[in-house]
Amino acid sequence: MTLRTATLLALVPLAASCSPPADQHGGGFPPPVVSVVTVEPKDVPVTYEYVAQTAGFREVEVRARVTGILLRRNYREGDTVKKGESLFTIDPAPFQTALARAEGDLAVSEAKLAQAKREVARLRPVLEAKAVSQKEMDDAASAEQVADAEVKSARARVNEARLNLDWTRVEAPIAGTTSRAAVSEGSLVSGPNVLLTSVTQTDPMYVIFGVPDREHIALRRDVEAGRLKVPADGRLKATLKLADGSTYPREGVVNFRDVRVNTQTGTSESRAEFPNPGGTLRAGEFSRILLHGAIRPAAIVLPQRAVMESPKGKYVYIVTADGKSEIRPLEVGDWTGDGWVINGGLKPGERVVVDGTAKLSLMPPGVPVKLADDAAAAAGKGPADKGGPAKGAADKKASADQKSQAPAAKK
């Protein structure tokens, strides 16, 4: 046997004694440490958020009803006006003349009617005496009827002329805030074809938003399946986030949902009403509206980091009763807060892994795992300090020796 061969044979037992024993869990790795949450169904409030735009409670275009020269503007642009307050004055002179002419025509018609009535009254006793023919009596009665009709027509023309004269005073149709005047004094206003200004009622204020059709369908299905409860009257509460990110201090309520779907946007229009006594909200502002009041009863919510995704869908790792990992496919619903609403795949009391999923993804399902709380408790129960009880006894002995070696007290 050569020296080299003898040396190799001597090293084999030494190498065998130095190699660590194989781990019983396979792969030579200790059980991965994971953190879990226990599935506990609870009522979860639901919030929906959409892009919205404010609109006046009532927005009315102010137009003249008659044609004429705009004589005066009677309001200051941007001011708040009351209903019936004069905004513009159209030159009334032509309409005053038309009214006087109509009143004159009415007087003529009334005179003719009076004459016809006298004629009928004169012929009636003569007809009874057979002094006039029936034809003359009929002609007189017809003349009276014609005169009466002419009087009614003349009165209608007087009323029309009086209305036109009144309409030269263009009034505010509602109380609200005015916009700028679209026509200057001295311009010819061609009746309703010309917009003079507009008045907007801003208290309360409407907020218009669109709900995507797919979300509307999902919401309806959740309600029908009992996964979502809405207020009995169907009116959700609403809060408003303004363009600068601040929250409007007053709460609104949804009071309208359109049954039609906009073919261009794929949304159905909805509307909320907000009180606006201080005029903070202005018509046309873009904002975000949040709807509250809906609740998911007995819902299961998992943190985002616990839910994994694969080509087949979303899934989680759970820890079984015997301490092993298991992959569980999920039916995921809406997003709420910082977690997913789970519609199916889990049962109350099951333990879902939230931390440590990266380690489990590298291992096959069914490997034993160790919970983080158990691992921390095990770490806290480490071996006692070297010479624990023995060290205490030695300390006591040393103390006794020190006392015995101390010099005796002087008598």
C-alpha positions in Angstrom: 0.0 0.0 0.0 1.4 3.4 -1.0 1.6 6.4 1.4 -1.0 8.3 -0.7 -3.5 5.5 -0.5 -3.1 5.2 3.3 -3.6 8.9 3.8 -6.9 8.9 1.8 -8.3 6.0 3.7 -7.5 7.7 7.0 -9.4 10.9 5.9 -12.6 9.1 5.0 -13.9 8.5 8.6 -12.9 12.0 9.5 -15.0 13.5 6.6 -18.0 11.3 7.5 -17.9 12.4 11.1 -17.8 16.1 10.1 -20.8 16.1 7.7 -24.2 17.4 9.2 -27.1 15.0 9.4 -29.8 15.3 6.7 -32.9 17.3 7.6 -36.0 15.1 8.0 -38.1 17.7 6.1 -36.2 17.2 2.9 -33.7 19.3 1.0 -31.7 19.9 4.1 -33.6 23.1 5.0 -35.4 23.9 8.3 -39.1 24.6 8.2 -39.8 28.2 6.9 -41.1 30.7 9.4 -44.3 32.4 8.3 -46.8 34.9 9.7 -50.5 34.1 9.4 -53.9 35.8 9.9 -57.0 33.9 11.0 -60.0 34.2 8.7 -62.7 36.1 10.6 -65.8 37.3 8.7 -67.0 40.7 9.7 -69.2 43.5 8.3 -67.1 45.7 6.1 -68.3 49.2 5.0 -67.9 49.8 1.3 -66.8 53.1 -0.3 -67.2 53.9 -4.0 -65.2 56.7 -5.6 -65.8 58.4 -8.9 -64.8 61.5 -10.8 -67.5 64.2 -10.6 -68.4 67.7 -11.6 -70.5 70.2 -9.8 -73.6 71.8 -11.3 -76.1 74.4 -10.2 -79.3 73.2 -8.5 -81.0 75.2 -11.2 -79.3 76.9 -14.1 -81.6 79.2 -16.2 -80.8 81.1 -19.3 -82.2 84.6 -19.4 -83.6 85.6 -22.7 -85.9 88.4 -23.8 -89.4 87.6 -25.0 -89.7 90.6 -27.3 -87.6 92.1 -30.0 -86.2 95.6 -29.3 -83.2 97.7 -28.4 -81.5 96.9 -25.1 -81.8 100.1 -23.1 -80.2 99.3 -19.8 -78.5 96.5 -17.7 -80.0 96.7 -14.2 -77.7 94.4 -12.3 -74.0 94.0 -11.5 -72.5 90.9 -13.1 -71.7 88.2 -10.6 -74.1 89.4 -7.9 -76.8 87.4 -6.3 -80.3 88.5 -7.4 -83.8 87.7 -6.2 -86.6 86.1 -8.2 -88.5 88.8 -10.2 -85.6 91.3 -9.9 -85.1 93.4 -13.1 -82.0 92.5 -15.0 -82.4 94.3 -18.4 -84.7 96.9 -19.8 -85.7 96.9 -23.5 -86.9 100.2 -25.0 -90.6 100.2 -24.1 -91.7 103.1 -26.4 -92.8 100.9 -29.4 -94.7 98.6 -27.1 -96.4 101.5 -25.3 -97.6 102.7 -28.7 -98.9 99.3 -29.6 -100.8 99.1 -26.4 -102.5 102.4 -27.0 -103.5 101.3 -30.5 -104.9 98.1 -29.2 -106.9 99.9 -26.5 -108.3 102.3 -29.1 -109.4 99.3 -31.3 -111.0 97.8 -28.2 -113.0 101.0 -27.6 -114.3 101.0 -31.2 -115.3 97.4 -30.9 -117.1 98.0 -27.6 -119.0 101.0 -29.2 -120.1 98.8 -32.1 -121.3 96.1 -29.7 -123.3 98.7 -27.8 -124.9 99.9 -31.0 -125.8 96.4 -32.1 -127.4 95.6 -28.7 -129.6 98.8 -29.0 -130.7 97.8 -32.4 -131.7 94.3 -31.2 -133.6 95.9 -28.2 -135.4 98.3 -30.6 -136.5 95.6 -33.1 -137.7 93.0 -30.6 -141.1 94.7 -29.6 -141.6 95.8 -33.2 -141.2 92.2 -34.3 -143.9 91.1 -31.9 -146.2 93.6 -33.4 -145.5 92.2 -36.9 -144.1 95.6 -38.0 -140.7 94.2 -39.2 -139.7 91.0 -40.9 -138.0 88.2 -39.2 -135.0 88.7 -41.5 -134.3 92.2 -40.2 -134.4 90.8 -36.6 -132.0 88.0 -37.5 -129.6 90.5 -39.2 -129.6 92.6 -36.1 -128.9 89.7 -33.8 -126.1 88.5 -36.1 -124.6 92.0 -36.0 -124.6 91.9 -32.2 -122.8 88.6 -32.2 -120.2 89.9 -34.6 -119.6 93.0 -32.5 -119.3 90.9 -29.4 -116.6 88.7 -31.1 -114.7 91.8 -32.3 -114.7 93.1 -28.7 -113.2 89.8 -27.5 -110.5 89.9 -30.2 -109.7 93.5 -29.4 -109.3 92.7 -25.7 -107.0 89.8 -26.6 -104.8 92.3 -28.6 -104.8 94.6 -25.7 -103.7 91.9 -23.3 -101.0 90.9 -25.8 -99.7 94.4 -26.1 -99.7 94.8 -22.4 -97.7 91.5 -22.0 -95.2 92.7 -24.6 -94.8 96.0 -22.7 -94.3 94.1 -19.4 -91.7 91.9 -21.1 -89.6 94.8 -21.9 -88.6 94.5 -18.2 -86.5 91.3 -18.3 -86.7 89.7 -14.8 -84.7 87.1 -13.0 -86.7 83.8 -13.3 -85.1 82.4 -10.2 -83.0 83.6 -7.2 -79.3 82.9 -7.7 -76.0 84.2 -8.9 -75.8 86.0 -12.2 -73.1 85.5 -14.9 -71.7 88.2 -17.2 -74.0 90.0 -19.6 -73.7 88.6 -23.1 -75.2 91.7 -24.8 -74.3 95.3 -24.4 -76.6 98.3 -24.1 -77.8 99.6 -27.4 -77.8 96.2 -29.1 -80.8 94.9 -31.0 -82.2 91.9 -29.2 -84.1 89.6 -31.5 -86.3 88.0 -28.8 -85.6 84.6 -27.4 -82.9 83.9 -30.0 -80.4 86.0 -28.1 -79.0 84.9 -24.7 -78.7 87.8 -22.4 -77.2 86.2 -19.3 -77.8 83.2 -17.0 -78.7 82.8 -13.4 -77.5 79.8 -11.3 -78.9 78.7 -8.0 -76.0 77.3 -6.0 -77.7 76.3 -2.8 -78.1 73.4 -2.8 -75.6 72.2 -5.3 -75.7 69.2 -7.6 -72.7 66.9 -8.2 -72.9 64.8 -11.3 -70.9 61.6 -11.8 -70.9 58.6 -14.0 -71.0 55.0 -12.8 -69.4 52.5 -15.3 -71.8 49.9 -16.5 -69.7 47.0 -15.5 -69.5 48.3 -11.9 -73.3 48.8 -11.9 -73.8 45.2 -13.0 -71.4 43.9 -10.3 -73.1 45.9 -7.6 -76.5 44.6 -8.7 -75.3 41.0 -8.6 -73.7 41.5 -5.2 -77.0 42.9 -3.8 -79.0 40.0 -5.3 -76.5 37.5 -3.9 -76.6 39.0 -0.5 -73.0 40.0 -0.5 -73.9 43.7 -0.3 -76.5 45.6 1.6 -77.5 49.1 0.7 -79.8 51.5 2.6 -83.5 50.7 2.5 -84.3 53.8 0.6 -81.3 53.2 -1.8 -79.9 56.7 -1.1 -76.2 56.5 -0.4 -74.4 59.2 1.6 -71.7 61.2 -0.2 -68.6 63.2 0.6 -66.7 65.4 -1.8 -63.0 65.8 -2.4 -62.2 69.2 -3.9 -59.6 69.8 -6.6 -57.0 70.8 -4.0 -57.4 67.5 -2.2 -59.4 69.0 0.7 -62.7 67.5 1.8 -65.9 69.5 1.6 -67.2 69.8 5.2 -70.9 69.0 4.4 -72.3 65.6 3.6 -74.6 65.0 0.6 -76.9 62.3 -0.5 -77.4 60.5 -3.8 -80.9 61.4 -5.2 -80.9 60.3 -8.8 -79.6 57.4 -11.0 -80.4 57.4 -14.7 -81.6 54.1 -16.2 -79.9 54.9 -19.5 -76.3 54.2 -20.4 -74.3 56.7 -22.3 -73.2 55.0 -25.5 -70.1 57.1 -25.8 -68.7 56.7 -22.2 -70.3 53.4 -21.1 -71.5 55.0 -17.9 -74.9 55.8 -16.4 -75.3 59.3 -14.9 -75.9 59.7 -11.2 -76.4 62.8 -9.1 -75.9 63.8 -5.5 -77.2 66.9 -3.7 -75.0 68.9 -1.3 -75.9 71.9 0.8 -73.9 75.0 -0.1 -75.0 77.9 2.1 -71.6 79.6 2.0 -71.2 79.3 -1.8 -68.0 77.3 -1.4 -68.9 75.1 -4.3 -69.1 76.6 -7.8 -70.8 75.2 -10.8 -68.5 73.4 -13.2 -65.8 72.4 -10.7 -64.2 69.0 -11.1 -63.9 66.9 -7.9 -64.1 63.3 -6.7 -67.1 61.9 -4.9 -67.1 59.1 -2.3 -70.3 57.2 -1.7 -70.9 55.6 1.7 -73.6 53.5 3.4 -73.3 50.2 1.7 -72.0 47.2 3.8 -70.7 43.8 3.0 -72.1 41.5 5.7 -69.8 38.7 7.0 -67.1 39.6 4.5 -63.6 38.1 4.5 -60.9 40.7 3.8 -57.2 39.7 3.3 -54.2 42.0 3.1 -52.9 42.6 -0.4 -49.5 40.9 0.3 -51.3 37.7 1.2 -53.0 37.2 -2.2 -50.8 35.8 -5.0 -51.5 35.6 -8.7 -50.9 33.0 -11.3 -52.0 32.4 -14.8 -55.0 30.4 -13.4 -56.1 33.2 -11.1 -55.5 34.4 -7.5 -54.5 32.1 -4.6 -53.2 32.1 -1.1 -51.1 29.9 1.1 -52.8 28.5 4.2 -51.4 26.6 7.1 -53.4 23.4 7.8 -54.2 22.0 11.2 -51.2 19.7 11.1 -48.8 22.7 10.4 -48.3 22.2 6.6 -48.6 24.6 3.8 -51.4 24.4 1.2 -52.3 26.4 -1.9 -55.9 27.6 -2.0 -57.5 29.2 -5.1 -59.7 32.2 -4.4 -62.6 34.0 -5.9 -61.7 37.7 -5.3 -64.2 40.5 -5.2 -63.7 44.3 -4.8 -60.8 46.1 -3.4 -61.5 47.7 0.0 -59.0 49.8 2.1 -55.7 48.0 1.8 -57.0 44.5 1.1 -59.1 42.2 -1.1 -62.7 41.1 -0.4 -62.8 37.3 -0.8 -66.0 36.0 -2.3 -65.1 32.3 -2.2 -62.3 29.8 -1.4 -61.8 30.3 2.4 -63.7 29.3 5.5 -63.8 31.0 8.9 -61.0 29.9 11.2 -58.5 29.0 8.5 -55.0 30.5 8.8 -53.7 32.4 5.8 -50.0 33.2 5.3 -49.3 36.9 5.0 -45.5 37.0 5.5 -43.2 34.3 4.2 -45.0 33.5 0.9 -41.7 34.1 -1.0 -40.1 31.1 0.8 -43.2 28.9 0.3 -43.2 29.7 -3.5 -39.8 28.0 -3.7 -41.0 24.8 -2.0 -43.6 22.2 -3.0 -47.0 22.4 -1.3 -47.4 20.3 1.9 -44.1 21.3 3.5 -44.2 21.8 7.3 -44.0 25.4 8.4 -43.3 27.2 11.6 -45.4 30.1 12.8 -43.6 33.3 13.6 -45.1 33.5 17.1 -44.1 30.0 17.9 -40.5 30.6 16.6 -40.2 33.8 18.7 -41.4 31.9 21.8 -38.9 29.2 21.1 -36.1 31.7 20.8 -37.1 33.2 24.1 -36.6 29.8 25.9 -32.9 29.5 25.1 -30.5 27.5 27.3 -29.8 28.8 30.8 -26.7 30.9 31.4 -23.6 28.8 31.7 -23.4 27.3 35.2 -26.9 28.5 35.9 -27.8 26.7 39.2 -24.2 25.6 39.7 -23.1 29.1 39.3 -25.4 30.2 42.1 -24.2 27.5 44.5 -20.6 28.4 43.7 -21.4 32.1 44.5 -22.9 31.1 47.8 -19.8 28.9 48.6 -17.4 31.7 47.7 -19.4 34.1 50.0 -19.1 31.6 52.9 -15.4 31.1 52.3 -14.9 34.9 52.4 -16.7 35.1 55.7 -14.7 32.2 57.2 -11.4 33.8 56.2 -12.3 37.2 57.6 -10.3 38.2 60.8 -12.0 37.6 64.1 -13.4 40.6 65.9 -11.3 41.8 68.8 -12.6 40.8 72.2 
